[in-house]
């Protein structure tokens, strides 16, 4: 079939759409647009959940690389030398230690068990955005003693009765209040609440933070060991590169990337997300193909008399088939554009109003490749669904078509 015949078929398709039922065209475009949105929404939401969990884990728990004690050891020892070695390696933005002690908090008549995390506040700023999540008061400093910052769930809400709380709290601690903290080693201290924070990550929000200097007073000696060391990678350096550097330069403790940790703890969940995404995509493609097949079949069957007239005046059946094929292609392109527009609107809305749970918050995670691949899949499905009925009707003889 030559270019001239294809051009004729394309012009016939445009004229048919222009003179046909506008409501039918709009409805078909809307169906394709909604099919596109349906195809990409659930996978993007699950990807958003996965990205959210990964980001919060990196920001508030393990960094890009986590250095943990070797098997059989309770702590990472020789902390000063280890930190100096790690911070001097290429690709490392900053390494900072964490030390955790269990404690019992008392405020008025409320008693609550809380994990107290000791950090080096200035170094922590390079590794974690915790300091930006202060919702009341101020962040702690390196030399602060007797001052503490606590998570919003730990502080609690004074307007909620204890029996109505979703999570046990201290019942409404405010900045400047004093709380009594009794550590597992028997050391008891009154702390002034310097700040209250909210990260959206439940494990961080259910804890409290003090300075490294303060924890040394609690322990009663210089603290030259840590529960772990979190390492932040510089932009452009991969987690694997940092891990290999740490191992190569003699960091003898256990070294794991975020991916290593996720594969152990959440690998099964993420695999389940991938399976759900695949099933959702297949179902969406089938629904799209069937719906478009029905719509185009009805359209071609209603146009059989017109097809008979075109054949009677000598229009080639290939031109007739491509005429309806081009109609489907035009409708598919318009529908995909509408679907992309709707999906972007949803993504913007969810970026402003994310899905929030105590464990994570999620938005739609879209990439240009996701949009391109879903567009191509939907386009191919639409073309197949449109050409099949067009091919069948274009093969009818003139008399059968005219009697329709």
Secondary structure, 3 states (H helix, E strand, C coil): CCHHHHHHHHHHHHHHHHHCCHHHHHHHHHHHHHHHHHHHHHHHHHHHHHHHHHHHHHHHHHECEEEECCCCCCCECCHHHHHHHHHCCCCEEEEEEEEEEEEEEEECCEEEEEEEEEECHHHHHHHCHHHHHEEEECCCCCCCCCEEEEEHHHHCCCCCCHHHCCCCCCCCCCCCCEEEEEECCCCEEEEEEEEEECCCCHHHHCEEEEEHHHHHHHHCCCCCCECEEEEEECCCCCHHHHHHHHHHCCCCCEEEEHHHHHHHHCHHHHHHHHHHHHHHHHHHHHHHHHHHHHHHHHHHHHCHHHHHHHHHCCCCHHHHHHHHHHHHHHHHHHHHHHHHHHHHHHHHHHHHCCEECCCCEECCCCCHHHHHHHHHHHHHHHHHHHHHHHHHHHCCCHHHHHHC
